[in-house]
Amino acid sequence: MRILGIDPGLATTGYGVIDGERALTFGVVVTPAGEALERRLLQLHQRLDALIAEFEPEACAAEELFFGKNSRSAFAVAQARGVALLAAAQHGLAVEVYRPIQVKQAVAAYGGATKQQVQQMVRMLLGLSEVPRPDDAADALAIALCHEHSHEALARRRAAEARVSGLGSRVWGPGFGSGVSGLGSGVGDWAVTTSKTLNDGPAGTMAALRGDPRPETRDPRPEDPRS
C-alpha cells in the first residue's frame, strides 16, 4: 500500500511517501516566518496538493496533535494540520491519526524509544543508507510505517477471524455464526443438540453434530408373538 505520512507544523511540515517498506520520497515543506499566516497556509496546501497528485497515495496518516504549555505554538500547528487534512480529503484520502507512543511501538517495538532510536529503525526498515533528514521528514516516514504495520496487523486479524468463522461453521454448524459474535448462538445450538441426542448414545450425538437425519426410535424389546 502506498501511504503518505505527515508530521504537521506551520514553520516546517514533514512528509514521507512509502510503498510497502520502500521510501518513494520524503522531505519538508517550509513556510517563511515573515509572511502572513494565510499565505503560509496556502503555500503548505499547494505543496501537499501537488505531492498527493504526483505520488497518488492510497492512504494518509498524521500524528495526533499534542497541546503542551505553549498554546500559541499548538494553535499554529493545529492550523497547519487542518490544511494537511483538507488537502488529503480533496483527493479522497481518509486520514488515520496516531499518538506518538503508537508510532514508537509500531516502528521501534517500544513506546519509550528515543527519537534517535526511532530514526535508526526507520532507516533500517526502509533500507536507507543514512537516517532521513531533517527530523520532521524522518518523523513523517515513521508515521507512514506505523500505518503500514497497523494495516498489516488488521489484515492478519481479519484473515484469522475468517478462518475461525469457517472452522466454527464446519464443526458447530451454521448456528455458530461468524467470528466471536456467533459464539452465543453456537453454544445454544450445542445445548439443544445435546439434549435431543443424549438417549441416542455417542453414535447418535455425532450424527446430530454432522447434521445427519435423526434415526427413528424403535423399541429394542422383541415383539410379543401373542400380540
Buried (B, 14 or more C-beta within 10 A) or exposed (E): BBBBBBBBBBBBBBBBBBBEEEBBBBBBBBBEEEEEEEEBBBBBBEBBBEBBEEBEBEBBBBBEBEEEEEEEBBEBBEBBBBBBBBBBEEBEBEBBBBEBEBBBBBBBEEEEBEEEBBBBBBBEBBEBEEBBEEBBBBBBBBBBBBBBBBBEEEEEEEEEBEEBBEEBBEEBBEBBBEBEEBEEBBEEBBEEBEEEBEEBEEEBBEBBBEEEEEEEEEEEEEEEEEE
